[in-house]
Amino acid sequence: MVEHAALWLPTKRSRLVVGPAPSVAPGPGEIVIRARAVAVNPFDRYIQTMGDVITAYLTYPAVLGTDVAGEVIAVGAGVTRFAPGDRVVGQAAGLEKSRNKAAEGAFQERVVLLAHMSAHIPDFLTYEEAAVLPLGLSTAACGLFQKDFLALAAPQINPIPTGETVLVWGGSTSVGSNAIQLARASGYEVITTCSPHNFDYVRALGANAAFDYSSPNVKRAIIEVMRGRKMAGAIAIGKGSASACMDILAQGTGRRFVAQATPPTSFDNVPAGKGRWRKLVLAVARMLMGNLALFLRSYHQGTATKMIWAGSLISNDVGPMIYETFLPEALARGAYKAMPPAQSAGHGLTHIPEALEQQRRGVSARKLVVTL
Ligand SMILES: NC(=O)c1ccc[n+]([C@@H]2O[C@H](COP(=O)([O-])OP(=O)(O)OC[C@H]3O[C@@H](n4cnc5c(N)ncnc54)[C@H](OP(=O)(O)O)[C@@H]3O)[C@@H](O)[C@H]2O)c1
């Protein structure tokens, strides 16, 4: 049997270790790629420390990772968009309940991808640059386009202005960088928040106005600039973002819906081992209280909010709309940028655990990428 190297999570809450993995052939609708670059996300860390809570269905040993770019080495039955040698980026689906397969995790040399969640990348984009895209792009797309979220018009290379505005709280995050670009590509104006040192960055992505989320006057300033605009809703990214977006939309005209990327409490400090239960119980209690507070807020304001699950577009029309129809052409024409910029976190699978730790310490308008 042919084997390749993978970064395994042997059991729940264990340490990541490099070891051999069987190289499987692609099934119908799948491709296999030789991974050349992977990006790390907060989600990967959460699965390692809290997988038994948030992905209780996951079978072990598991392979983490969602963001990968590389070259196609095999295509499965029915796949016509790709051929061996093609350069692609894709969202690895192995951690999804409907997939739950180690062969489909990104952190390994050979990755099985769903063809409809993969896109060609232009020659001018390196694998490292392209690997920043999938989870940030998919999370933003779920919040902006799914019918039970903002349900915006589909993104286009030449958007038709709608005259409406979307609020993207947390525009310099990986999710926010994609949300700004997608909303603009759908014909919406964008008001966003980030730290002042990222104002130029979010404007270059297409934001029409940027505000400092840590300013005590931020909500008032956004409500002021919203006057006379019709809002199409908000996507809330970052700590405290959902309640802020609800308060703002409650004062404006238009849709009062907040697509929520960040839960009301952070699980960043819950360790996989010693001291875990006390911190986990506290975090879960805070989460329940936070959700209750959001529910009461929405009830009193007449606003609504819903949590995004970034894998949901795999099984609806939004996945192909992004990865088949929009992204390949938009990248090739320079109408969509792979952002935030990749920041190298080393070469080889052994560098991924340190990249995850670096991610936990925090990044600003950067995405950590490990080349393979
Ligand atoms: N629900 C889902 O399916 C899903 C999927 C993916 C991600 N997420 C969540 O989405 C969030 C963003 O993830 P990511 O990978 O995009 O993050 P990231 O790029 O690692 O986030 C770093 C950025 O966070 C910004 N930031 C820090 N605190 C903020 C706040 N209070 N409000 C707004 N921005 C703030 C910083 O902006 P400045 O440097 O400008 O200060 C920095 O640029 C995380 O909470 C993550 O867990 C959810």
PDBQT file of the ligand as one rigid body, heavy atoms in Angstrom, charges set to zero:
ROOT
HETATM    1  N1  LIG A 401     -18.481  29.968  13.093  1.00  0.00    +0.000 N 
HETATM    2  C1  LIG A 401     -17.583  29.446  12.265  1.00  0.00    +0.000 C 
HETATM    3  O1  LIG A 401     -17.843  28.500  11.533  1.00  0.00    +0.000 OA
HETATM    4  C2  LIG A 401     -16.211  30.054  12.231  1.00  0.00    +0.000 A 
HETATM    5  C3  LIG A 401     -15.273  29.703  11.247  1.00  0.00    +0.000 A 
HETATM    6  C4  LIG A 401     -14.035  30.351  11.213  1.00  0.00    +0.000 A 
HETATM    7  C5  LIG A 401     -13.732  31.311  12.177  1.00  0.00    +0.000 A 
HETATM    8  N2  LIG A 401     -14.655  31.579  13.137  1.00  0.00    +0.000 N 
HETATM    9  C6  LIG A 401     -14.385  32.576  14.167  1.00  0.00    +0.000 C 
HETATM   10  O2  LIG A 401     -14.220  33.829  13.518  1.00  0.00    +0.000 OA
HETATM   11  C7  LIG A 401     -13.306  34.622  14.279  1.00  0.00    +0.000 C 
HETATM   12  C8  LIG A 401     -12.226  35.105  13.369  1.00  0.00    +0.000 C 
HETATM   13  O3  LIG A 401     -11.445  34.014  12.935  1.00  0.00    +0.000 OA
HETATM   14  P1  LIG A 401     -10.233  34.325  11.977  1.00  0.00    +0.000 P 
HETATM   15  O4  LIG A 401      -9.521  33.062  11.696  1.00  0.00    +0.000 OA
HETATM   16  O5  LIG A 401     -10.728  35.143  10.870  1.00  0.00    +0.000 OA
HETATM   17  O6  LIG A 401      -9.388  35.229  12.980  1.00  0.00    +0.000 OA
HETATM   18  P2  LIG A 401      -7.976  35.896  12.838  1.00  0.00    +0.000 P 
HETATM   19  O7  LIG A 401      -7.735  36.332  11.429  1.00  0.00    +0.000 OA
HETATM   20  O8  LIG A 401      -6.954  35.032  13.475  1.00  0.00    +0.000 OA
HETATM   21  O9  LIG A 401      -8.201  37.167  13.776  1.00  0.00    +0.000 OA
HETATM   22  C9  LIG A 401      -7.186  38.102  13.974  1.00  0.00    +0.000 C 
HETATM   23  C10 LIG A 401      -7.843  39.456  13.885  1.00  0.00    +0.000 C 
HETATM   24  O10 LIG A 401      -8.793  39.591  14.932  1.00  0.00    +0.000 OA
HETATM   25  C11 LIG A 401      -9.063  40.967  15.032  1.00  0.00    +0.000 C 
HETATM   26  N3  LIG A 401      -9.759  41.209  16.292  1.00  0.00    +0.000 N 
HETATM   27  C12 LIG A 401      -9.310  40.937  17.539  1.00  0.00    +0.000 A 
HETATM   28  N4  LIG A 401     -10.272  41.273  18.439  1.00  0.00    +0.000 NA
HETATM   29  C13 LIG A 401     -11.313  41.765  17.744  1.00  0.00    +0.000 A 
HETATM   30  C14 LIG A 401     -12.581  42.288  18.120  1.00  0.00    +0.000 A 
HETATM   31  N5  LIG A 401     -12.972  42.353  19.397  1.00  0.00    +0.000 N 
HETATM   32  N6  LIG A 401     -13.427  42.708  17.147  1.00  0.00    +0.000 NA
HETATM   33  C15 LIG A 401     -13.049  42.652  15.859  1.00  0.00    +0.000 A 
HETATM   34  N7  LIG A 401     -11.848  42.176  15.430  1.00  0.00    +0.000 NA
HETATM   35  C16 LIG A 401     -10.998  41.737  16.376  1.00  0.00    +0.000 A 
HETATM   36  C17 LIG A 401      -7.695  41.602  14.919  1.00  0.00    +0.000 C 
HETATM   37  O11 LIG A 401      -7.890  42.842  14.315  1.00  0.00    +0.000 OA
HETATM   38  P3  LIG A 401      -6.861  44.068  14.485  1.00  0.00    +0.000 P 
HETATM   39  O12 LIG A 401      -5.482  43.500  14.333  1.00  0.00    +0.000 OA
HETATM   40  O13 LIG A 401      -7.259  44.987  13.375  1.00  0.00    +0.000 OA
HETATM   41  O14 LIG A 401      -7.102  44.620  15.847  1.00  0.00    +0.000 OA
HETATM   42  C18 LIG A 401      -6.915  40.617  14.017  1.00  0.00    +0.000 C 
HETATM   43  O15 LIG A 401      -6.694  41.137  12.717  1.00  0.00    +0.000 OA
HETATM   44  C19 LIG A 401     -12.822  33.746  15.425  1.00  0.00    +0.000 C 
HETATM   45  O16 LIG A 401     -13.605  34.030  16.558  1.00  0.00    +0.000 OA
HETATM   46  C20 LIG A 401     -13.095  32.339  14.937  1.00  0.00    +0.000 C 
HETATM   47  O17 LIG A 401     -13.263  31.428  15.981  1.00  0.00    +0.000 OA
HETATM   48  C21 LIG A 401     -15.868  30.986  13.178  1.00  0.00    +0.000 A 
ENDROOT
TORSDOF 0
